[in-house]
Amino acid sequence: MSELYTGIAEILEIDPAAINPNFDLHSGEAAWDSLAVVSVIALVDDCFNVMLSGQALTQCGTVGEIEALIEAAKKG
């Protein structure tokens, strides 16, 4: 998942060391907006070859919840 963490850090324009499963996407540190959601959809498609729903991704509160969506999409 390190490629995912690095990509999310780049999208949110924050230090990659700050990204972990408990990272709060709605904190003041993160710019979790519609552009970030679309960018993460593309990142996940590139890294894992799965497509996530924008609606489901928007509802994620942490990076760990994004990881759970990825795992569910891989199994589905």
HELIX and SHEET records of a PDB file:
HELIX    1   1 SER A    2  LEU A   12  1                                  11    
HELIX    2   2 PRO A   16  ALA A   18  5                                   3    
HELIX    3   3 SER A   34  PHE A   48  1                                  15    
HELIX    4   4 GLY A   54  THR A   58  1                                   5    
HELIX    5   5 VAL A   63  LYS A   75  1                                  13    
END                                                                             
